[in-house]
C-alpha cells in the first residue's frame, strides 16, 4: 500500500476527522494515550505514526487510520489496547 494511503493524516486533518476544529484536541488525546500506556507514539515510527525526515530533521508527522480508530475509543471513553511498545 502506498505511504499516503497508509498515513493519510496530518495532526490537523486527524483532529478534523475526529470532529474537532484542528490539531489541539487530537494532541490532547495522544497525551491521554501516553499517560495511560507510558508510550509516546510520536517519538518513533509505528503503525500509528511516521515521521518524514529530511536528513536528520523531521519535516512532517503523518498518522494512520489505526490512530484515528484508537483516538475515537479514547475520545469516547472506551477501553483500548495499544499493541505496540516503545523501542
FILUMMAR-766902 format. One record per atom (N, C-alpha, C, O): residue in one letter; x, y, z; residue number from 1. Coordinates in steps of 0.2 Angstrom, whole numbers. Each point is the difference from the previous one (the first is absolute). Layout:
REM FILUMMAR-766902
(pt "A", (X, Y, Z), NUM)
...
END
This chain:
REM FILUMMAR-766902
(pt "X", (4, -6, 0), 1)
(pt "X", (-4, 6, 0), 1)
(pt "X", (4, 6, 0), 1)
(pt "X", (6, 0, 3), 1)
(pt "X", (-8, 5, -6), 2)
(pt "X", (4, 6, -1), 2)
(pt "X", (1, 4, 7), 2)
(pt "X", (-5, 0, 4), 2)
(pt "X", (10, 4, -3), 3)
(pt "X", (1, 3, 6), 3)
(pt "X", (-6, 5, 2), 3)
(pt "X", (-2, 0, 5), 3)
(pt "X", (0, 4, -10), 4)
(pt "X", (-5, 5, 1), 4)
(pt "X", (-7, -4, 2), 4)
(pt "X", (-4, 3, 4), 4)
(pt "X", (3, -9, -7), 5)
(pt "X", (-6, -3, 2), 5)
(pt "X", (1, -3, 7), 5)
(pt "X", (-5, -1, 4), 5)
(pt "X", (11, -1, -2), 6)
(pt "X", (1, -3, 7), 6)
(pt "X", (0, 5, 5), 6)
(pt "X", (-2, -1, 6), 6)
(pt "X", (4, 7, -7), 7)
(pt "X", (1, 6, 5), 7)
(pt "X", (-3, 6, -3), 7)
(pt "X", (4, 5, -2), 7)
(pt "X", (-11, -5, 1), 8)
(pt "X", (-3, 6, -4), 8)
(pt "X", (-1, 6, 4), 8)
(pt "X", (-1, 5, -3), 8)
(pt "X", (2, -5, 10), 9)
(pt "X", (-1, 6, 4), 9)
(pt "X", (6, 4, 2), 9)
(pt "X", (5, -3, 2), 9)
(pt "X", (-6, 9, -2), 10)
(pt "X", (4, 5, 4), 10)
(pt "X", (-3, 0, 7), 10)
(pt "X", (-6, -2, 1), 10)
(pt "X", (9, 5, 4), 11)
(pt "X", (-4, 0, 7), 11)
(pt "X", (-6, 5, -1), 11)
(pt "X", (-5, -1, 3), 11)
(pt "X", (5, 6, -7), 12)
(pt "X", (-6, 4, -1), 12)
(pt "X", (-5, -4, -4), 12)
(pt "X", (-6, 1, 3), 12)
(pt "X", (7, -4, -8), 13)
(pt "X", (-5, -4, -4), 13)
(pt "X", (-3, -6, 5), 13)
(pt "X", (-5, -2, -1), 13)
(pt "X", (10, 0, 5), 14)
(pt "X", (-2, -6, 5), 14)
(pt "X", (-6, 3, 4), 14)
(pt "X", (-5, -3, 2), 14)
(pt "X", (7, 9, 1), 15)
(pt "X", (-4, 3, 5), 15)
(pt "X", (-7, 2, -3), 15)
(pt "X", (-5, -1, 3), 15)
(pt "X", (5, 3, -9), 16)
(pt "X", (-6, 2, -4), 16)
(pt "X", (-4, -7, -1), 16)
(pt "X", (-6, 1, 0), 16)
(pt "X", (9, -6, -2), 17)
(pt "X", (-3, -6, -1), 17)
(pt "X", (-4, -3, 6), 17)
(pt "X", (-4, -4, 0), 17)
(pt "X", (7, 6, 6), 18)
(pt "X", (-3, -2, 6), 18)
(pt "X", (-6, 5, 3), 18)
(pt "X", (-3, -1, 5), 18)
(pt "X", (2, 6, -9), 19)
(pt "X", (-5, 5, 1), 19)
(pt "X", (2, 6, 4), 19)
(pt "X", (-4, 4, 2), 19)
(pt "X", (11, -3, -2), 20)
(pt "X", (2, 6, 3), 20)
(pt "X", (2, 5, -5), 20)
(pt "X", (0, -1, -6), 20)
(pt "X", (1, 8, 8), 21)
(pt "X", (2, 5, -4), 21)
(pt "X", (7, -1, -3), 21)
(pt "X", (1, 3, -6), 21)
(pt "X", (3, -5, 10), 22)
(pt "X", (7, -1, -3), 22)
(pt "X", (4, -5, 4), 22)
(pt "X", (-3, -5, 2), 22)
(pt "X", (10, 6, -1), 23)
(pt "X", (4, -5, 3), 23)
(pt "X", (0, 0, 7), 23)
(pt "X", (2, -6, 3), 23)
(pt "X", (-4, 11, 1), 24)
(pt "X", (1, 0, 7), 24)
(pt "X", (-3, -5, 4), 24)
(pt "X", (3, -4, 4), 24)
(pt "X", (-9, 2, -6), 25)
(pt "X", (-4, -5, 4), 25)
(pt "X", (3, -7, -2), 25)
(pt "X", (0, -4, 5), 25)
(pt "X", (2, 3, -11), 26)
(pt "X", (3, -6, -2), 26)
(pt "X", (6, -1, 4), 26)
(pt "X", (2, -6, 3), 26)
(pt "X", (2, 11, -2), 27)
(pt "X", (6, -1, 4), 27)
(pt "X", (-1, -1, 7), 27)
(pt "X", (4, -4, 3), 27)
(pt "X", (-9, 7, 0), 28)
(pt "X", (-2, -2, 7), 28)
(pt "X", (-2, -7, 1), 28)
(pt "X", (2, -3, 5), 28)
(pt "X", (-5, 0, -10), 29)
(pt "X", (-2, -7, 0), 29)
(pt "X", (6, -4, 0), 29)
(pt "X", (1, -6, 3), 29)
(pt "X", (4, 8, -7), 30)
(pt "X", (7, -4, -1), 30)
(pt "X", (3, 1, 7), 30)
(pt "X", (4, -5, 2), 30)
(pt "X", (-4, 10, 2), 31)
(pt "X", (2, 1, 6), 31)
(pt "X", (-3, -5, 5), 31)
(pt "X", (3, -3, 5), 31)
(pt "X", (-10, 2, -6), 32)
(pt "X", (-3, -5, 5), 32)
(pt "X", (3, -7, -2), 32)
(pt "X", (1, -4, 5), 32)
(pt "X", (0, 2, -11), 33)
(pt "X", (2, -6, -2), 33)
(pt "X", (7, -1, 4), 33)
(pt "X", (2, -5, 2), 33)
(pt "X", (2, 10, -3), 34)
(pt "X", (7, 0, 3), 34)
(pt "X", (0, -1, 8), 34)
(pt "X", (4, -3, 2), 34)
(pt "X", (-9, 7, 1), 35)
(pt "X", (0, 0, 7), 35)
(pt "X", (-3, -7, 2), 35)
(pt "X", (3, -3, 6), 35)
(pt "X", (-7, -1, -9), 36)
(pt "X", (-3, -6, 1), 36)
(pt "X", (5, -6, -1), 36)
(pt "X", (1, -4, 4), 36)
(pt "X", (3, 5, -10), 37)
(pt "X", (4, -6, -2), 37)
(pt "X", (7, 1, 1), 37)
(pt "X", (4, -4, -1), 37)
(pt "X", (-2, 10, 3), 38)
(pt "X", (7, 2, 0), 38)
(pt "X", (4, -1, -7), 38)
(pt "X", (6, 0, 0), 38)
(pt "X", (-10, 1, -5), 39)
(pt "X", (3, 0, -7), 39)
(pt "X", (-2, 6, -3), 39)
(pt "X", (-6, 1, -1), 39)
(pt "X", (11, 3, -2), 40)
(pt "X", (-1, 6, -4), 40)
(pt "X", (1, -2, -7), 40)
(pt "X", (6, -1, -3), 40)
(pt "X", (-12, -1, 0), 41)
(pt "X", (1, -2, -7), 41)
(pt "X", (3, 4, -5), 41)
(pt "X", (2, -2, -6), 41)
(pt "X", (-2, 9, 8), 42)
(pt "X", (3, 5, -5), 42)
(pt "X", (8, 0, 0), 42)
(pt "X", (3, 3, -4), 42)
(pt "X", (0, -7, 8), 43)
(pt "X", (7, 0, 1), 43)
(pt "X", (4, -5, -4), 43)
(pt "X", (6, -1, 0), 43)
(pt "X", (-10, -4, -4), 44)
(pt "X", (3, -5, -4), 44)
(pt "X", (-5, -2, -5), 44)
(pt "X", (-6, 1, 1), 44)
(pt "X", (8, -4, -7), 45)
(pt "X", (-4, -2, -5), 45)
(pt "X", (-4, -7, 2), 45)
(pt "X", (4, -4, 3), 45)
(pt "X", (-10, 4, -4), 46)
(pt "X", (-4, -6, 2), 46)
(pt "X", (-6, 0, -4), 46)
(pt "X", (-1, 4, -5), 46)
(pt "X", (-4, -8, 6), 47)
(pt "X", (-6, -1, -4), 47)
(pt "X", (-5, 6, 1), 47)
(pt "X", (-4, 1, -4), 47)
(pt "X", (5, 3, 9), 48)
(pt "X", (-4, 6, 1), 48)
(pt "X", (3, 7, -3), 48)
(pt "X", (-3, 4, -2), 48)
(pt "X", (10, -4, 2), 49)
(pt "X", (4, 6, -2), 49)
(pt "X", (6, -1, -4), 49)
(pt "X", (3, -6, 1), 49)
(pt "X", (-2, 10, -5), 50)
(pt "X", (7, 0, -4), 50)
(pt "X", (2, 7, -1), 50)
(pt "X", (-3, 5, -2), 50)
(pt "X", (10, -4, 4), 51)
(pt "X", (3, 6, -1), 51)
(pt "X", (3, 1, -7), 51)
(pt "X", (4, -5, -2), 51)
(pt "X", (-5, 10, -2), 52)
(pt "X", (3, 1, -6), 52)
(pt "X", (6, 4, 1), 52)
(pt "X", (0, 6, 3), 52)
(pt "X", (6, -9, -5), 53)
(pt "X", (6, 4, 2), 53)
(pt "X", (3, 3, -6), 53)
(pt "X", (-1, -2, -6), 53)
(pt "X", (5, 7, 7), 54)
(pt "X", (5, 3, -5), 54)
(pt "X", (6, 0, 3), 54)
(pt "X", (2, 5, 4), 54)
(pt "X", (3, -9, -6), 55)
(pt "X", (6, -1, 4), 55)
(pt "X", (-1, -2, 7), 55)
(pt "X", (-4, -5, 1), 55)
(pt "X", (6, 9, 4), 56)
(pt "X", (-1, -2, 7), 56)
(pt "X", (-6, 4, 3), 56)
(pt "X", (-1, -1, 6), 56)
(pt "X", (-2, 5, -10), 57)
(pt "X", (-6, 4, 2), 57)
(pt "X", (-7, -3, -2), 57)
(pt "X", (-1, -2, -5), 57)
(pt "X", (-3, 2, 10), 58)
(pt "X", (-7, -2, -1), 58)
(pt "X", (-3, 6, -4), 58)
(pt "X", (0, 6, 2), 58)
(pt "X", (-3, -8, -8), 59)
(pt "X", (-4, 5, -4), 59)
(pt "X", (-7, 0, 2), 59)
(pt "X", (-4, 5, -1), 59)
(pt "X", (1, -11, 2), 60)
(pt "X", (-7, -1, 1), 60)
(pt "X", (-2, -6, 4), 60)
(pt "X", (4, -5, -1), 60)
(pt "X", (-9, 5, 4), 61)
(pt "X", (-3, -6, 4), 61)
(pt "X", (-6, -2, -4), 61)
(pt "X", (-4, 4, -2), 61)
(pt "X", (3, -10, 1), 62)
(pt "X", (-6, -3, -4), 62)
(pt "X", (-3, -5, 5), 62)
(pt "X", (4, -4, 3), 62)
(pt "X", (-10, 3, -4), 63)
(pt "X", (-4, -5, 5), 63)
(pt "X", (-5, -4, -4), 63)
(pt "X", (-2, 2, -6), 63)
(pt "X", (1, -8, 8), 64)
(pt "X", (-4, -5, -3), 64)
(pt "X", (-7, 0, 2), 64)
(pt "X", (-2, 3, 5), 64)
(pt "X", (-2, -7, -9), 65)
(pt "X", (-7, -2, 2), 65)
(pt "X", (0, -4, 7), 65)
(pt "X", (-5, 1, 3), 65)
(pt "X", (10, -5, -2), 66)
(pt "X", (1, -3, 6), 66)
(pt "X", (-1, 5, 6), 66)
(pt "X", (-3, -2, 5), 66)
(pt "X", (7, 7, -6), 67)
(pt "X", (0, 5, 6), 67)
(pt "X", (-7, 4, 0), 67)
(pt "X", (-2, 1, 6), 67)
(pt "X", (-1, 0, -11), 68)
(pt "X", (-7, 3, 0), 68)
(pt "X", (-4, -5, 4), 68)
(pt "X", (-4, 3, 4), 68)
(pt "X", (4, -9, -6), 69)
(pt "X", (-4, -5, 4), 69)
(pt "X", (1, 0, 7), 69)
(pt "X", (-4, 0, 5), 69)
(pt "X", (11, 0, -3), 70)
(pt "X", (2, 0, 7), 70)
(pt "X", (-3, 6, 4), 70)
(pt "X", (-2, 0, 5), 70)
(pt "X", (3, 6, -9), 71)
(pt "X", (-2, 6, 4), 71)
(pt "X", (-7, 1, 0), 71)
(pt "X", (-3, 3, 5), 71)
(pt "X", (-1, -6, -9), 72)
(pt "X", (-7, 0, 0), 72)
(pt "X", (-2, -4, 7), 72)
(pt "X", (-4, 2, 4), 72)
(pt "X", (7, -7, -3), 73)
(pt "X", (-1, -4, 7), 73)
(pt "X", (2, 4, 6), 73)
(pt "X", (-4, 0, 5), 73)
(pt "X", (10, 3, -6), 74)
(pt "X", (2, 5, 6), 74)
(pt "X", (-5, 5, 1), 74)
(pt "X", (-2, 2, 6), 74)
(pt "X", (0, 2, -11), 75)
(pt "X", (-5, 5, 0), 75)
(pt "X", (-7, -2, 3), 75)
(pt "X", (-3, 4, 4), 75)
(pt "X", (1, -10, -6), 76)
(pt "X", (-6, -3, 2), 76)
(pt "X", (0, -3, 7), 76)
(pt "X", (-5, -3, 2), 76)
(pt "X", (11, 2, 1), 77)
(pt "X", (1, -3, 7), 77)
(pt "X", (0, -7, -1), 77)
(pt "X", (-2, -4, 6), 77)
(pt "X", (3, 1, -11), 78)
(pt "X", (0, -7, -1), 78)
(pt "X", (7, -3, 2), 78)
(pt "X", (5, 3, -1), 78)
(pt "X", (-5, -10, 3), 79)
(pt "X", (6, -3, 1), 79)
(pt "X", (4, -1, -7), 79)
(pt "X", (-3, 0, -5), 79)
(pt "X", (10, 0, 6), 80)
(pt "X", (4, -1, -6), 80)
(pt "X", (6, -4, 1), 80)
(pt "X", (2, 0, 6), 80)
(pt "X", (1, -3, -11), 81)
(pt "X", (6, -3, 1), 81)
(pt "X", (5, 3, -5), 81)
(pt "X", (-2, 0, -6), 81)
(pt "X", (8, 2, 8), 82)
(pt "X", (4, 4, -5), 82)
(pt "X", (4, -5, -5), 82)
(pt "X", (0, 1, -6), 82)
(pt "X", (2, -7, 9), 83)
(pt "X", (3, -5, -5), 83)
(pt "X", (7, 1, -2), 83)
(pt "X", (2, -3, -5), 83)
(pt "X", (1, 9, 7), 84)
(pt "X", (7, 1, -1), 84)
(pt "X", (4, 2, 6), 84)
(pt "X", (-4, 1, 5), 84)
(pt "X", (10, -2, -5), 85)
(pt "X", (4, 2, 6), 85)
(pt "X", (5, 5, -3), 85)
(pt "X", (2, 0, -6), 85)
(pt "X", (0, 5, 10), 86)
(pt "X", (6, 4, -1), 86)
(pt "X", (6, -3, -2), 86)
(pt "X", (2, -5, 4), 86)
(pt "X", (2, 7, -8), 87)
(pt "X", (7, -3, -2), 87)
(pt "X", (4, 0, 6), 87)
(pt "X", (6, -2, -1), 87)
END
